[in-house]
Each structure stands twice: as structure tokens, then as C-alpha cells.
Amino acid sequence: MIRSQVRRALLLFAVIGLSPSLGAAVQAPPAIAAPSLAPADWDAQVKLKEAVDHNPDPRIVEIDIVARVADVDIAPGKRVKAWTYDGGLPGPLIRVHVGDRLIVHFTNQLPQETTIHWHGVRVPITMDGVPGISQDEVEQGKSFTYDFTVPDAGLYWYHPHVQSAAQVGFGLYGALLVEDPAEATTVGVPDEVTLVLSDIGFDDAGTLDDPDNGDSTGMVFGREGTYVLVNGKTRPTLRARSGAPQRWRVVNAAKSRFFVLNMDGFVFTIIGSDGGLQESATTTEQVLITPGERVDLIVTPTGAPGTELVVRSMLHNRGYGSFFRNVEDVLAVRISDDPPAPKVALPKVTRTIMAPPIAGATHVPMALTLPPIDWKGHNEFQVNGVPFWKSTPYLAKIGETQIWVVKNDTDWDHPFHLHGFFFIPLDEHDQPIHPMGWKDTVNIPQRTTARLLVQFNERPGTWMFHCHILDHAEGGLMGHVQVGPVAAEHMHLEEPKPR
């Protein structure tokens, strides 16, 4: 705690360095953060265990993480033998500040090889966690050290990139929060919580669901777990003081499930997404968060003492079969007995974002397809006519700006994720969609086309892109882009191995 406070104090008086192309949050002079308005222990039921920093340097966070099987209670009488990071579901919250160096000593005690992919973080290619592309699989009993600087503020997350649908579905995921101390005043909401949304399936004996259930048909539908979780718990409760704003940093870590958050008609204020704060805030009564996406919300619950507000996930048509799903209770918000909070004038949250130049950008067409089932009864997603294990890399020069024109020719939505780089969504006229925000994952609804502006201005290597319905990715909906020169002998793509 003391080390974190020292780091925060140092950074309040530092210039927060971001890539010029990314822009920076609009910053006010350092000031005293607003005091908490929340009731005592308001987040006790959802507070994440945090990774322990063993390094005394205030600009280096050095931690140990062990992947292992552990018994986890998700509700009274509901225990599952999950795959975990450090025995918890989700894994520990890793908290760093923008510009810090993060060192993770990772050990694999699972019965299968694995890696860690740092979803959304602009890491060097050797730290990206994709076997056959950027690192070897970490075998059972072996270790690997991840070591990189975190360049961008925002909420990110970590998960494996080996048999991802199975391993993420079994419980391997955790949140990485990269803080910008200036947001204590530019956002001005001191009561903040990180919420990891997910699901999991298991039987009465606590045995995990078969990740290949339904064979390739199950792959196409995208398998969802029976139990919907927030920070590893079913329908936990947050406490709130009526009229007191809360900041919710939310990540969807489910392998297939979409969340459409609704809180009894209350308004959510969206101030950011994948790559931190967006240009300006927007308001809505429902927030769609697809697998892999993050959203930064300000929520102001109101009501009489004892009132319980329910955050539900509403139905969303992500493709054929969606109508078999149910509205799910996700989280309860209980109004405390405290007197209503005084009205607070929150800052107008803005950010200056400079999109890469559009003039002269290279257009790169991609078609996402699902050909008819073959004579063996097998389904296979394809990108430009081939599944990922038959694909060759797309090419990008260092410094090149491209517009990826991604046409979804299937009857399912696809949350499209690019490793290593942010992009700006464009409209049909190749103009940025406002308010602009840096994205690494964006939903492409069925039978629609998305246009994504990305600049490959650094970090040569071979970077993956894929649908973050992880069953779809393993069913062929994945590819890679070669940025700058890369030795071909370092790449070998294989058809998915039997589990």
C-alpha cells in the first residue's frame, strides 16, 4: 500500500508520456482528489485480490503468478475445480501506473501447456504470448518471465493463448489496471471498482463442462457457461450511497457470452473503452460489452435506504440460437442507510485523440465466412477463404497506415480483436466514428462491414487477429499480420490439436 502511494505521488508531478499518435487525457494541474462518498466496505463482496509487488522501485512492479487447478466457491454450495491464476477466480488484479515496468514471473502447474497473452497492451512481440508466433508454450512445471513497460492507461486483461476456448472457459483470466494518477481530478470519481464479467459451466460434482461439447456445431454457436459471474461470484452485491457516483471499470472475460448491462432504467455514462478514456462522454441505459472488450462507466445509483437495484444482462442477438438464452441477473446494488450524498459537479471528461492520417492509407479487404458444412459434418470458419492454419500473413510496413475493411458474411456476430495495436473505427465514408476512442476489440454484427484504421508504426513482428468468441477463433476465424521483416522459420501454424 505504501509503495503504491509513493508511486502515485511521484506520478502526479510527472509528465504522463503517451505515444503522440495516441494522444493523452486532458489534464488539470495536480490537485487533491475528492474524498470517498461510498459507505464503508461498499465493494467488499466484489473486491479483487491484488497481486503482490516484490520490487521496492516505485516504477517497477514485479510479481509472481502460478497457474494451477484449485477448488473455487462461486456461490453457497456451488464449488468448481477451476483452472486458476494463483488459486482465484478471476486471477489477481495487477495494478500498475502508466509508464511502469511490469515483470511477471509465471509458473505453469496445470496439466497442459499454456501462456499468458496481455490483451490490449502494446507489448513487444516476444511478450505477446502466442505459441508458434511469439513464444514457446510454457510446459507443465516450467516457468517464463514476462517483462515489458505499460505505455497506455486503461483497463486490460490477461489470459492464455493455448487452446484458449477451453482454458479461458475453465477460469484462466485476470484484470490488468494501468492507472493514470491525473484521472483523480480529470475524472473526479474516487469510488472505483474493477468488474470482471465471465461465465463458467460445471456439473453437480464440480467437474468442468466438456469444452468440445457439440463438436463443430457447438463451436459455431459459441459455448456459454451456466453460471454468470462478476469477479468470480454469482450475483454479488455492491453497496451504494444514494446519489454518490461510482466508477466501474468493466471487462468481459467470457469466451463467448455477450453482456448487455441494464440497471432498472438508470443511465450509464460511458467515459472510455479498450484504450482508456474516449474523446467525450456518452450516456445510455444499456451497455453492450462483447468478449474481450472493456468499458469505463460512471454510475450514480439513487433510491431509498434498503432499495436494491439489479444490474441485468439483457438479450442480444449475436447469431442463430440466441433466442435460447435468458436475461441474467449480474449484480445487485443496495442503497445504504447513509443520508443522500451532496450533489457533486463532476468534471467534463474529455480526451484529445489524433487519429492516424487517412489520406494514402492502404485498404485491406477481409471477408469472414462460414462455408456449408462438409461431407464429414464439419464446420469451419474462414478469413478470405481459408482457416487460420492454412493462412499466410497479411503484410504491413513499419510506419504504414491501413484501413481494414472487414466484411462479416456469416449469421453470427464476431468481436474482432487485433493484437499489439489500437485502431479507430471508421464509418462507411472512411471517417472516424465519434466520440473517438482507441479500440483493440470491436463487434462486427452479422452481415455487416466494419472499417478499422490502424497504423503499424512500431514493434515489428507477427501479430494475431481473431474473433474473440474463442470457439470461433479455434474454429478457423483467426489470422496474422506481419509488420516489418520477420523470419518465416519462426512461424508455424497448426490445425487445433485434439484436447
C-alpha positions in Angstrom: 0.0 0.0 0.0 2.8 2.4 1.0 4.7 1.6 -2.2 1.5 2.3 -4.3 1.1 5.7 -2.6 4.7 6.6 -3.3 4.3 5.7 -6.9 1.1 7.7 -7.2 2.7 10.8 -5.6 5.7 10.6 -7.9 3.5 10.3 -11.0 1.1 13.2 -10.0 4.0 15.5 -10.6 5.4 13.8 -13.7 4.5 14.3 -17.3 2.5 11.3 -18.4 4.1 10.1 -21.6 1.9 8.6 -24.3 2.7 7.9 -28.0 2.0 11.2 -29.9 -0.4 9.3 -32.2 -2.5 8.1 -29.3 -3.0 11.5 -27.6 -3.4 12.0 -23.9 -6.2 12.6 -21.5 -6.8 16.3 -20.9 -5.1 17.0 -17.7 -5.7 19.6 -15.0 -2.9 20.7 -12.6 -2.3 18.3 -9.7 -4.9 18.7 -7.1 -6.3 16.9 -4.0 -8.6 14.0 -5.1 -12.2 14.2 -4.0 -13.0 12.2 -0.8 -14.9 9.0 -0.9 -18.7 9.2 -0.7 -19.3 5.4 -0.5 -20.5 3.6 2.6 -17.9 1.5 4.5 -16.9 -1.8 2.8 -19.1 -0.8 -0.2 -17.2 -3.2 -2.5 -16.4 -6.0 0.0 -18.3 -8.7 -2.0 -16.5 -7.9 -5.3 -13.1 -6.5 -4.3 -10.4 -8.4 -6.2 -7.4 -9.8 -4.6 -4.3 -7.8 -5.8 -1.0 -9.2 -7.0 1.8 -8.5 -4.5 4.6 -6.3 -5.8 8.0 -7.6 -4.5 10.1 -4.8 -6.1 11.0 -1.7 -4.0 11.4 0.5 -7.0 8.3 2.7 -7.3 8.4 2.5 -11.1 8.7 -1.3 -11.3 6.0 -3.8 -10.4 7.4 -7.3 -10.0 5.1 -10.2 -9.2 4.8 -14.0 -9.3 1.8 -15.8 -10.8 1.2 -19.5 -10.8 -1.4 -21.2 -13.0 -2.9 -24.2 -11.1 -6.1 -26.2 -10.6 -8.0 -25.1 -7.5 -11.4 -25.6 -5.8 -13.3 -22.3 -6.1 -16.6 -21.4 -4.5 -18.7 -19.2 -6.8 -21.9 -19.3 -4.6 -23.1 -21.1 -1.5 -23.0 -24.8 -2.3 -21.5 -24.3 -5.7 -17.9 -25.3 -5.9 -15.9 -25.9 -9.1 -12.4 -27.4 -9.7 -11.3 -24.5 -11.9 -8.1 -23.6 -13.7 -6.8 -20.5 -12.0 -4.1 -17.9 -11.6 -2.9 -18.1 -8.0 -5.9 -20.2 -6.9 -8.5 -17.5 -7.5 -11.3 -16.8 -10.0 -10.5 -14.5 -11.6 -6.8 -14.2 -11.2 -5.3 -11.4 -9.1 -5.8 -7.8 -10.2 -2.5 -6.4 -11.4 -2.3 -2.7 -10.6 0.4 -0.5 -12.2 0.7 3.1 -13.3 1.2 4.2 -16.9 4.9 4.0 -17.8 5.7 1.4 -15.2 7.8 -1.6 -16.0 5.9 -4.9 -15.3 7.8 -8.1 -14.5 5.7 -11.3 -14.2 7.4 -14.5 -13.1 5.0 -17.1 -14.4 4.9 -20.7 -13.5 2.7 -23.4 -15.0 1.3 -26.1 -12.7 -1.6 -27.0 -15.0 -1.9 -30.5 -16.6 -1.4 -28.8 -20.0 0.9 -26.3 -21.7 -0.2 -22.6 -21.6 0.9 -19.0 -22.0 -0.2 -15.5 -20.9 -1.4 -13.1 -23.5 -1.7 -9.4 -22.4 -4.9 -8.4 -24.1 -4.8 -4.9 -25.5 -1.3 -4.0 -24.1 1.2 -2.7 -26.7 3.9 -5.1 -25.7 7.0 -6.2 -27.6 6.2 -9.2 -29.9 8.3 -11.5 -27.6 5.9 -10.8 -24.8 2.6 -11.4 -26.7 2.1 -15.0 -25.5 1.1 -16.7 -28.8 2.8 -20.1 -29.3 4.4 -20.7 -32.7 4.4 -16.9 -33.3 5.9 -15.0 -30.3 7.0 -17.6 -27.7 7.0 -21.3 -27.0 4.3 -22.9 -24.9 5.1 -23.0 -21.2 5.1 -26.6 -20.4 3.9 -28.2 -17.1 6.3 -27.4 -14.3 8.1 -24.8 -16.3 8.4 -21.0 -15.9 8.6 -17.9 -18.2 9.2 -14.3 -17.3 7.2 -11.6 -19.0 8.9 -8.2 -18.8 7.6 -5.0 -20.5 6.7 -1.4 -20.0 3.0 -0.5 -19.9 2.6 2.6 -22.2 -1.1 3.3 -22.0 -3.6 4.0 -19.2 -6.7 1.9 -19.2 -8.2 -1.5 -18.2 -6.6 -4.5 -19.9 -6.6 -8.2 -19.1 -4.6 -11.4 -19.3 -5.5 -14.9 -20.5 -3.9 -17.9 -22.2 -3.4 -18.3 -26.0 -3.2 -22.1 -25.9 -6.5 -23.9 -26.5 -8.0 -20.5 -25.4 -11.6 -21.5 -25.6 -11.1 -24.3 -23.1 -8.6 -22.6 -20.8 -10.4 -19.3 -20.6 -13.7 -21.2 -20.1 -12.1 -23.2 -17.3 -11.2 -19.9 -15.4 -7.9 -18.6 -16.7 -8.2 -14.8 -16.8 -7.5 -11.7 -14.8 -7.5 -7.9 -15.0 -4.6 -5.5 -15.5 -5.4 -2.0 -14.4 -3.0 0.7 -15.7 -3.7 3.9 -13.8 -3.2 7.5 -14.7 -3.0 9.4 -11.4 -4.2 12.6 -13.2 -7.6 10.9 -13.5 -8.2 11.5 -9.8 -9.0 15.1 -10.9 -9.9 14.8 -14.6 -12.5 12.1 -13.9 -13.1 13.0 -10.2 -14.8 9.9 -9.0 -12.8 8.4 -6.1 -15.0 5.3 -5.5 -13.8 2.9 -8.2 -14.2 -0.8 -8.7 -12.9 -3.3 -11.4 -15.5 -5.8 -12.5 -14.6 -8.9 -14.4 -17.6 -10.4 -16.2 -17.4 -14.1 -17.2 -19.2 -17.4 -17.0 -18.4 -21.0 -16.3 -20.1 -24.4 -16.7 -19.8 -27.4 -14.4 -21.9 -30.3 -13.0 -23.0 -31.1 -9.5 -19.7 -32.8 -8.7 -17.8 -29.6 -9.7 -16.5 -31.1 -12.9 -16.0 -28.6 -15.7 -18.1 -28.8 -18.8 -16.6 -30.5 -21.8 -15.0 -27.7 -23.9 -15.8 -29.7 -27.1 -19.5 -30.2 -26.3 -21.5 -30.3 -29.5 -18.4 -30.8 -31.7 -18.1 -28.2 -34.6 -21.8 -27.3 -34.3 -21.1 -26.2 -30.7 -18.1 -24.3 -32.0 -20.3 -22.3 -34.4 -22.9 -21.5 -31.8 -20.2 -20.4 -29.2 -20.4 -22.3 -25.9 -21.6 -20.4 -22.8 -21.3 -21.5 -19.2 -24.3 -22.0 -17.0 -23.2 -19.7 -14.2 -22.8 -15.9 -14.8 -20.0 -14.4 -12.7 -18.8 -11.0 -11.5 -15.4 -11.2 -10.1 -15.9 -15.0 -9.7 -19.2 -14.7 -7.8 -22.8 -15.2 -8.9 -24.9 -12.1 -8.3 -22.8 -10.3 -5.7 -23.8 -7.1 -4.1 -22.3 -3.6 -4.2 -23.4 -1.1 -1.6 -24.0 2.5 -2.7 -24.9 5.8 -1.1 -27.9 7.4 -2.8 -26.6 10.0 -5.3 -22.9 9.1 -4.9 -21.2 8.4 -8.2 -19.2 5.2 -8.7 -16.7 4.4 -11.4 -17.0 0.9 -12.8 -14.1 -0.4 -14.9 -15.6 -3.5 -16.6 -14.0 -6.2 -18.8 -15.9 -9.1 -20.5 -13.6 -12.1 -20.0 -16.2 -14.7 -21.1 -15.1 -16.9 -24.0 -18.4 -16.4 -25.9 -21.1 -14.6 -23.8 -22.1 -11.1 -24.7 -23.2 -8.8 -21.8 -25.9 -6.1 -22.3 -25.9 -4.3 -19.0 -29.1 -2.6 -17.8 -29.8 -1.3 -14.2 -33.5 -0.8 -13.8 -33.5 2.0 -16.3 -30.7 4.0 -14.8 -28.3 5.9 -17.1 -24.7 4.8 -17.6 -22.2 7.4 -18.5 -19.5 5.9 -20.7 -16.2 7.7 -20.5 -13.8 5.2 -22.0 -13.3 1.8 -23.6 -10.4 -0.5 -24.6 -7.6 2.0 -24.8 -8.5 4.3 -22.0 -10.7 7.5 -22.0 -12.5 8.4 -25.1 -13.0 11.9 -26.7 -16.1 12.7 -24.7 -18.7 11.0 -22.6 -21.9 9.4 -23.8 -24.9 8.3 -21.9 -27.1 5.2 -22.4 -29.5 2.9 -20.5 -27.9 -0.3 -21.9 -24.2 -1.1 -22.5 -23.1 -3.9 -24.8 -19.8 -5.4 -23.9 -18.6 -8.2 -26.2 -16.0 -10.8 -25.3 -12.6 -9.1 -24.9 -14.0 -5.5 -24.7 -13.7 -3.1 -21.8 -15.8 -0.2 -20.8 -15.3 2.6 -18.3 -18.5 3.7 -16.7 -19.8 6.3 -14.2 -22.9 5.1 -12.4 -24.9 7.1 -9.9 -27.4 4.9 -8.1 -30.3 6.6 -6.3 -33.1 5.3 -4.1 -34.5 5.0 -0.5 -32.4 3.1 2.1 -32.6 -0.6 1.5 -33.5 -0.3 -2.1 -32.0 -3.0 -4.3 -31.2 -2.2 -7.9 -30.4 -5.1 -10.1 -27.9 -5.0 -13.0 -29.1 -7.5 -15.6 -27.7 -8.7 -18.9 -30.4 -8.3 -21.4 -30.8 -10.5 -24.5 -28.7 -9.7 -27.6 -29.0 -11.4 -31.0 -25.4 -12.5 -31.6 -26.5 -15.1 -34.1 -28.7 -18.1 -34.7 -29.6 -19.7 -31.4 -29.5 -16.5 -29.3 -33.2 -16.9 -28.6 -32.5 -19.9 -26.4 -30.7 -17.7 -23.8 -32.2 -15.9 -20.8 -32.0 -12.4 -19.2 -29.4 -12.9 -16.4 -29.1 -11.1 -13.1 -25.4 -10.0 -12.9 -25.0 -7.7 -9.9 -27.1 -6.2 -7.2 -26.6 -2.6 -5.9 -28.1 -2.0 -2.5 -28.7 1.6 -1.2 -27.2 2.1 2.2 -28.8 3.9 5.2 -26.5 6.9 4.8 -28.1 10.2 4.0 -28.1 11.0 0.3 -24.8 12.3 -1.0 -24.5 16.1 -1.7 -24.7 16.8 -5.4 -21.2 16.8 -7.0 -20.3 18.6 -10.1 -18.2 16.1 -11.9 -15.5 17.3 -14.4 -16.4 17.0 -18.1 -14.3 14.0 -19.1 -12.6 14.7 -22.4 -9.5 13.5 -24.3 -7.7 14.8 -27.3 -7.2 11.9 -29.8 -5.4 12.3 -33.1 -6.3 9.6 -35.5 -3.6 8.4 -38.0 -3.8 10.1 -41.3 -6.5 8.6 -43.6 -5.2 10.0 -46.9 -3.0 7.5 -48.6 -3.9 4.6 -46.2 -3.8 1.1 -47.7 -7.2 -0.6 -47.9 -7.0 -4.2 -46.8 -10.2 -6.3 -47.6 -11.1 -9.2 -45.3 -14.1 -11.5 -45.6 -15.3 -13.6 -42.7 -17.2 -16.6 -43.9 -18.7 -19.9 -42.8 -18.9 -22.3 -45.8 -21.5 -25.0 -45.9 -20.9 -28.0 -43.7 -18.6 -30.5 -45.4 -19.2 -34.2 -46.1 -17.8 -35.2 -42.8 -20.3 -32.9 -40.9 -17.5 -30.4 -40.1 -17.9 -26.6 -39.8 -15.0 -24.3 -40.4 -14.8 -20.5 -40.2 -12.6 -18.8 -42.8 -10.9 -15.5 -43.4 -10.6 -14.7 -47.1 -11.4 -18.3 -48.0 -9.1 -20.2 -45.6 -9.0 -21.2 -41.9 -6.1 -19.8 -39.9 -4.0 -23.0 -40.1 -3.9 -22.6 -43.9 -3.4 -18.8 -44.0 -0.4 -16.7 -44.9 0.3 -13.4 -43.2 -1.1 -10.0 -44.2 1.8 -7.6 -44.7 2.4 -4.1 -43.3 5.5 -1.9 -43.5 6.8 -0.1 -40.4 5.0 3.3 -40.4 2.3 2.2 -42.8 -1.4 3.2 -42.1 -4.0 0.7 -43.3 -7.8 0.6 -43.4 -9.0 -2.9 -42.7 -12.4 -3.4 -44.4 -13.8 -6.5 -42.6 -17.0 -7.9 -44.1 -18.9 -10.3 -41.9 -20.6 -12.7 -44.3 -21.9 -15.0 -41.6 -25.0 -15.2 -39.5 -23.1 -14.6 -36.2 -21.6 -11.5 -34.6 -17.8 -11.5 -34.4 -15.9 -9.4 -31.7 -12.8 -8.7 -33.8 -9.5 -8.4 -31.8 -6.1 -7.2 -33.1 -3.0 -8.0 -31.0 -0.4 -5.4 -30.3 -2.0 -2.3 -31.9 -5.0 0.0 -31.3 -7.3 1.1 -34.1 -10.0 3.7 -34.8 -13.4 2.5 -36.1 -14.5 4.4 -39.2 -17.8 4.9 -40.9 -18.8 3.9 -44.5 -17.1 7.1 -45.8 -13.7 6.3 -44.1 -14.2 9.0 -41.4 -13.7 8.4 -37.7 -16.8 7.5 -35.7 -17.2 9.9 -32.8 -16.6 10.1 -30.0 -13.3 8.5 -31.0 -11.7 6.0 -28.7 -8.8 3.7 -29.1 -10.0 0.1 -29.6 -8.4 -3.3 -29.9 -11.7 -5.3 -29.9 -14.8 -4.3 -31.8 -18.0 -6.2 -32.5 -18.9 -6.8 -36.2 -22.6 -7.7 -36.3 -23.8 -10.4 -38.6 -24.0 -9.5 -42.3 -22.3 -6.1 -41.8 -18.9 -4.5 -42.6 -16.5 -2.7 -40.3 -13.7 -0.3 -41.3 -10.8 -0.1 -38.9 -8.0 2.5 -39.2 -4.7 1.2 -37.8 -1.1 2.5 -38.0 1.7 0.0 -37.8 4.3 2.5 -36.6 6.4 0.3 -34.3 7.2 -3.1 -33.0 7.9 -5.4 -35.9 6.7 -8.9 -35.6 3.8 -11.2 -36.5 0.7 -10.2 -34.7 -2.5 -12.2 -34.4 -6.1 -11.1 -35.1 -9.1 -13.2 -34.4 -12.8 -13.3 -33.3 -12.9 -13.2 -29.5 -15.7 -15.7 -29.4 -12.8 -18.1 -28.7 -14.7 -21.1 -30.1 -14.9 -19.2 -33.4 -11.2 -18.4 -33.3 -10.2 -22.0 -32.8 -12.7 -23.0 -35.5 -10.7 -21.0 -38.1 -11.6 -17.4 -37.6 -8.1 -16.1 -36.9 -5.2 -14.7 -38.9 -2.0 -12.8 -38.6 -0.3 -9.6 -39.9 3.4 -9.4 -40.5 4.7 -6.0 -39.5 8.1 -5.3 -41.0 10.5 -8.1 -41.8 10.1 -11.4 -39.9 11.9 -14.6 -40.4 9.4 -17.1 -41.7 11.1 -20.0 -39.9 9.9 -18.5 -36.6 6.2 -19.1 -37.6 4.4 -22.4 -37.7 0.6 -22.6 -37.7 -1.1 -25.8 -36.9 -4.6 -27.1 -37.0 -6.1 -27.2 -33.5 -4.9 -30.3 -31.5 -7.4 -32.7 -30.0 -7.9 -32.0 -26.3 
